[in-house]
Amino acid sequence: MRASHLLPPLLALLMLQSPTALAQDDAQLQQRLADKLKLSDPALKPRKTVNVSPGSSGASAPAKGKAPAKAASKPAGPWDYAGDSSPQHWAELAPENRLCGLGTRQSPIDIRDTIKVDLEKIQFDYRASGFAVADTGHTIEVKVASGNTLQVMGRSFELKSFHFHRPSEERVMGRQYDMVMHLVHKDPDGNTAIVAVLIERGPDNKPQAAVQQVWNNLPLERSMPQTASDQLDPMQLLPNDRRYVTFMGSLTTPPCSENVLWIVLKQPVQLTSNQIGIFARLYPMNARPLQSASGRMIKESQ
C-alpha cells in the first residue's frame, strides 16, 4: 500500500475526535504518521502537548515560580542631537560611548577662570589644497588633502578635516556664538588636536571667502561627497589675531574620546547672515551641551 493511501483514514480519525482528545493524542498521532510515511519533515515531529480546556485559547501559562521571559531590548540607534539619541543618551547607545557619560575631561566647556601666560605662537603651515565636502547627517565636513600642518608645544599635527556646529559648542565667559568651526588634526602617534574658530554674524556685504567655497560645493545627497574642482586655502579660515586658549578635553561627538588638545582662537571670524542661514537650513542645532570643567587647567594667551 502506498504511503499516500494512509492519509484519508488518519485525517478522518483526527476530525472525529473532540478538541480535548486531539490535544491529548496529538503527539502520538504525529509520531505514528511520521513512522508510517517515513518522512523527516520537521513539521511532523512530535511537539509538546498543551492542556486545553473548553473555551480556552490554547496558550500556555508561565510555569509556577518562573517569571515570564523579558522582551528583547530595543537595538541601539544612531546618535543624534534630539530625542532618544540625544547627548543625554549617547553613553547608553553603545559600549564604546561610555566616556560620554563617565569621562572627566569632556568637551565643550564654558571657558572661564583661565590662567593668562605667555603662550607660544602656533605655527600654521597651511596651503591651498584639494578638498571634498560631505553631509554626514550630523554636520557639514570638509576633508582636505595632506600637507597642511601646525606646530605647537613641540609637536606637529596634520590637518585632516574641519566641520561646523550651530550654535557654538564652546562658550567664553558664558557667551555662545552663532557657530563654531572645528579643525581636526592628528600627529604621527594618532593624538588629536582641534582648533576651534568661533563664528559671529558680520556685515552682509563681506562673505567669508573660504566658507563660501565650502557652501558652493555642498553635495546634493548625504551619501555622495562632493569633490571640488578648485582648491581651498585653510589659512583663509583663520582670524588675523591667533592668540588662543588651550586645555585638554574630548571629542564633542561619540565616542567622546578624551586626551584631545583643544586650541580655541580668541578672535572670531565673521560670516554673513546668508552664510549662517545656509548652514542653519541644514542643521538648525547640532551642538552638544556644556560639560563640567572639572577643575582642569585652562591657559590663555595674554
N, C-alpha and C positions, 0 to 999 in steps of 0.2 A: 504494500500500500504506500502511495506517495505521501510525503510529509504534508503537502497542501490539503489532503483529504481529512487531516485531523483537525483543521481549524474550525469548520462549522460546528461539530459536536461540542468542542470546548467552549466556543463563544456562546452557544445556546445554554450550556450549563451555567456560564457566568451570568447571563441575563436572567435566569430563573431564580437566582439566589437573592436574598434580601440584602440591603446595604450593610447590615451588621455582619452577615455571613461572608459577604465579599471582603470586607476588611480583615476578617479572621483567617480566611483561606487564601488570601491574595498571594502571599509568598510561596505557598505550596503549589498553587496552580501555575504560577510563573515558572517555578523550577521544573515542574513536570513538562510543561510546554517546551521549555528550552532543551531539556534532555531528549524529548522525542524528535524535535526538529533539528537537534544537534547544531544549534546556532550559537555564535559567540556575540551576538548583538548585545551591547551593554544595557539596552532598554529592557531586555528580557531577564536580566539578572535579578535575584531576589532583592527587595528593598525592605526597609524597616516598616513594620506594621504600625498602624495608628489606631488607637481605640476611638471609635466613632460612635457617639450616641445619637439617637434620633434628634434631628433638628440642629445638630452642630455643624460647623463649617468644615470640620476635618483638620483644623490647625491644632498642633500640639502645644501644650503649655510648657513653660520652662520647668525643668526638674526642680523639686523642692531643695532649698538650700543653695541654689545656684542663681546668680544674678543674670539677667538677660545680657547677651553679648552686646558690647558697645558698638555704635555705628562707627565706621571708618572716619578718621579725622579728615577734614577738608584739605586737599593739597594746597601747599603754599603757592600764592600767585606772585606775579612780578611786583617789584616795589614801585611806589608812586608817591605823590605828594598829598593825596586826599583819600578818605575812606579807610577801608580795612588794610590797605597797603601804604598808609601814610607813615611819616617818620616815627610816630609813636609805636608803630608795629614792626619796623624794619628788623629788629632783633629777633622777632618771632618767625620771620618768613623763611629763614634758612640758618643752619648752624654756623656757617661762615660769617654771618652778620652779627654775632654775639657782641662784638665791641660796640655796635651801635647803641646797645643798652648798658653795657658793663664797662666801657672804656673810661679812662680817667683823663685823657688828653684829646677830647673830641672837639671838632670844629663844626660850625663857626662860633665865634665868641664876640662879646661886646668888648672892644679894645679900650681899656682904661687902666689907670694905675700903672702906667709904663715907667720904665727907668730910662731917662734920657742920657745917652752916652754918645761918644764919637764912633759911630758905626762906619766900617769901611764901605767905600762905594762899590756898588755892584758893577761888574764889568760885563756889559751886554755885548755879545758878538752876534748880532742878528744881521741877516742879509736877505735880499729878495729871493724868494723860493717858490717852487711849485706848491700847490695846496689843493685839498679836496674838502668839500662841505657835506656834512651828513646831518640828517634829522634823526636823532637817536630814540625819540619817543620821550626823552626827558629834557633835552636841550638841543641847541644847535652846536655841533662840534666841528672844529676845523683841524684837520691833520696836515702837518707841514713836512716838507722834505727835510732830510737830515742836513746837518751843518750849522744849525743855529744853537748857540751855547751862551751860558752865563757862568761867571766865576764869582764865588763868594765863600768866605771862611775857608779859603784854601782848597776848595773843591770845585770841580767843573760839572755842570749839568747841561744836558742837551734838551732843547725844546721839542716835545713830541706832538702836542696839540694844545688847543685852547677852546674854551666853551663859555657860555653865558648863563647867568641866573638873574631872575627878576622877582622881587626887588633884590638888593644886595643881601648876601647872606651875612657878611661881616657888618658890624656896626662900630662906629667910632664915637665914644662917649655918648652912646645911646642913639646916635643919628644913623638912620638907614638911608642908603642912596637908591636912586631909581633902578640901577642894575649893577652888576659886577662881572668882570671878565677874569677867568682863571686860566693862567698859562702854566701848563703842566710840564715839568722837566724831570728827567731821570739821569742819575750818574751811572758810571760803569758797573757799580755794585748793586744797582736796582733801587737805590734810595730815591725818594721823591722830594722835589722842591716845587712849590706852587707860588707863582707871583700873582697877586690879586690886584687888579686895576679897577678902582671904583669908577662908576659912571654916573654922571648927573646930566640933567637937561640943560642944553646950551642954546645959542641962537639958531633959529631955523634956517638961516641963510649960510650956515657953515657946517655942512655934513662932515662927519668923520670919515676920511677917505678910505682907510683900511677896512673899517667895519662895513662901509658901503660896498666894497669889493666882495665881502662875505655875503651880504644880502643879495647882491646881483647874481650870486651863484647858488642860491638856495635850491635844493633838489625838489623835484616835483613829487617824489614819493619817498617815504621813510626808508624803504628798502633799497633805494637807488642813490648812493652818494654821487655828488656832482663834482667831477674833476675840472678845475678851472683851466681855461686856456691861457690866462695871464699869470703873472707872479705877484706874490704879496710880500711886502717888507714888514716883518713883525716889529721893527723899530718904530713904525708909524702908529702902533697900538699904545705906545708908552707916553706918559706925560713928560714935559720938559724937566720938571723937578722930580728927581728919582730918590729922594730921601724916603726912608721906609721904616716900618715897624716889623719886628720879627719875633717869632715864638714857635714852639713845637705844637703840632696839632694832629689832625687826622684828615682823611678824605671826607668830604661832606655828603657823599653818597655811599650806599652799600658797596663793599663790606665794611666801610668806616675804618679802614686800616690806619693805625697810628704811626708815630715816628716820622711824620711829614713835616718838613721845614717850610713854614709859611713866611712869605715876604709880602706885606701889604704896603703898596706905594701910597704915600700920604696925599699926593695931589691927584684929584680925579681927572678923568678925561670927559669931554662933553660930546653928547650926541644930540641930534635934532629931535623934535617931537615926533617927526615921521619915522626916524630910525628906531626910536624906542617903541613906537607904535607897531612897527613891523614885527618885532620880536614878541610884543605883548599879544598880538593876534594869535601867535603860535603857542606861546606859553605865558598866560596871564600871571601865574605864580608857580615858581619852581625853586623855592628857597627852603632849606632846612632851618628849623627854629634854632635859636641860640642855645648853646651848650654851656655848662658851667666852666668858668676859667680854672677852677680847682687850684687856685694859688700858684699857677705857673708863672715863670719868668717871662716878661714881655719887655723887650728893649726897643727904644725908639731913637732915630737919628735926631740930633739937635738941630 
